[in-house]
Amino acid sequence: MLAILLSSKMDPFYSIIGSFPTAIWTFFLGIFLFYWVVAVLGFVSIDLIDMDVEPGQSTQGMNALVGLFLRFGLIGVPLTISLTIVSTIGWFLSFFSIYFMPESIQGTFLIWPVGLVVLFITGFIALWATGYIVKPLVRFFQNTRANSRHTFVGTQARVRTSRVDAFFGEAEIVDGGAGLLVQIRCFDENTLTIGDAVVILEYDQEKHFYRVSALD
């Protein structure tokens, strides 16, 4: 296997994946492949990169990236899954687009404007296709998240911000893995600060935060 990878027959393959525009997809795909290796080893959680937005939620006031993901239906499953699929589809489409491109374009200055068009088209198709692929998984992850969120009620967490009040606060829940950062709120007067322990009282499903109280 190693001999095949190092043989001269693989040179065209390496040339394409390392050239524009496929190199961009190669970069992102490499990042996510490395991430999944680390995740399998248990060093990070699957939803390390995520957006706490529900499908169908208004994009008003959100940044353009969240709005884009909502438009293509990529919200509702861990973004690490969605982005891995997008990168994989985009990589394959870009690779074969360049592979079958006429030699009169490859290796000339024309590859840059043509490559930009290929990058845009493959990106659009990858986002669109991923939306359909992950759509059946949305309900599963919604139920899983709802159940997991409520299981934290009654457990302890460690404050990660300088203050916790009715409008601001973040804490880390030790879940046996890399830890889970969550938004917290406390509606009582308190002196909570970084490192203090709190107990989780309930989860606000509508506003997506945990109501907490000082442990003592």
Buried (B, 14 or more C-beta within 10 A) or exposed (E): EEEEEEEEEEEEEEEBBEBBBBEBBBEBBEEBEEBBEEBEEEEBBBBBBBBEBBBEEEBEEBEEEBBEBBEBBBBBBBBBBBBBBBBBBBBBBBBEBBEEBEEEBBEEEEBEEBBEEBBEBBBEBBBBBBBEBBBEBBEEBBEEBEEEBEEBEEEBBBBBBEBBBEEBBBBBBEEEEBBBEBBBBBEEEBEBEEEBBBBBBEBEEEEEBBBBBBEE
